[in-house]
């Protein structure tokens, strides 16, 4: 065990490890940005550990600071129980070898990898990107508790409160909410187009499912006159049928899965971005992080969104889109008709300008990294002052 002689020495972070919940390169740029930003802030060497995914090819990740990416190889079916336990063990071994001062565990799979580590870092932070208590396997995994974690980064306070209550975790902890506003093609920022140079179409990007993401509502005959393009992986057992259904619907096109550079170039060309998710199955599908809203606004594209809490909050506060009244087909039809009638008007130009203002203020990614860095520094101070096992007994008595 390393012993430290001063608060300054204990607070010095030279190595940072981030254990990702999923394979990166096709989403979750906030994980890349958080690892990169914290390494840049502390002047530290970084290691980003990510699981293998048979459905996601290996992508070269780009960083501004000294970060190495390690993708843990696996031939096991992705996200099965055996795949998870294999990832936990291999991630734990990689952490033991790297010996980081700071560990950021991302989501349930990152939690499992961090808990498999024998090395004792100065500070452990749980980035609760996914809800911890909504699936049986995740809930059982989190029965190991949260005693090893010194602080928490959360995308939504309501989700964190539900998880802590369900798991019976201690609540007197350091928590910092951040917005998931890292650019899609990290580290390159998105470049919006002028409001009057858009293509007059709507874009849907992300997970596609007829029920879960309410794509059925977007393919109704009442919306045949409105052009939409779909980007993303289709979920469910009828993938080909859904792709064919999109292609056979008037003014609808399925473009497939776009890489981050492709999506970053494509998204700003659209007049609106569709943000939809059905709030059933578990509470996490109601208290969703507003990730698609953030990306759309950063691209200067107003949203047409279902009324999940964060969508409602930001659209009403910032004026960055059109909010549906509810999740049914009629609400979709009314909101889309209203939005498309605004294209080319002063009201549309104002929404685009509101997107710019939000991007330059509240949604700035460097502000989110600064908040996370301040949380880590606060956690290190708190751990030192309460007499952590890293301090020499003589110094503890003299202080």
Secondary structure by P-SEA (a helix, b strand, c coil): ccccccccccccccbbbbbbccccccccaaaaaaaaaaaaaacbbbbbbbbbbccccbbbbbbccbbbbbbbbbccccccaaaaaaaaaaaaaaaaaacccbbbbccaaaaaaaaaccccccbbbbcccccccccaaaaaaaccccccccbbbbccaaaaaaaaaaacccccbbbbbbbccccccccbbbbbccccccccbbbbbccccccccccccccccccccbbbbbbccccccaaaaaaaaaaacccccccccccaaaaaaccccccbbbbbbbcccccccccccaaaaaaaaaacccccccccaaaaaaaaacccccccccccaaaaaaaaaaaaaacccaaaaaaaaaaaaaaaccccaaaaaaaaaaaaaaaaaaaaaaccccccaaaaaac
